[in-house]
């Protein structure tokens, strides 16, 4: 596994944790690879996703969450805005 891929996954996961979300990896029949429990700020990812699948799922998921950008570190803010911009440009 490439170090940069692992780093990307860790950086995406950090956005969620800094925003107050708990990330859990569970088995289940998730249509999109994830489930959001908004009231508890829990994101459940399908544990059978490979690293690339986790990255893609988080990139799809993050723009849909309520994130207080001020709670993120500067590096996480930059990545957050990049992810949101990429998803808004995708048809």
Residue, then its C-alpha position, 0 to 999 in steps of 0.5 A: x500500500x502506498x504511503x501517500x494513499x494511507x496519508x490521504x485516508x488519515x487526513x480525510x478521517x482527521x477531518x471527521x474527528x476534528x468535526x466531532x464525528x466518531x468513525x466506526x468500521x462495521x459489517x453491513x449492507x450499506x448502499x453507499x459504503x457508509x451510514x450516518x447517525x446524525x444525532x450522535x455524529x457517528x459515521x459507520x463505514x463498511x469494514x470490507x471496503x479497501x483503502x481506495x474505497x474508503x477514500x472515495x467514500x469519505x470524499x463523497x460523504x464529507x461534503x454532505x456533513x455539517x462541519x464547523x470549519x472553524x473547528x478544523x486545523x488549517x491543513x484540514x480546512x484546506x483539504x475540506x475545501x478541496x474535497x467540497x470543491x471537487x464534489x461540486x464540480x463532479x456531474 
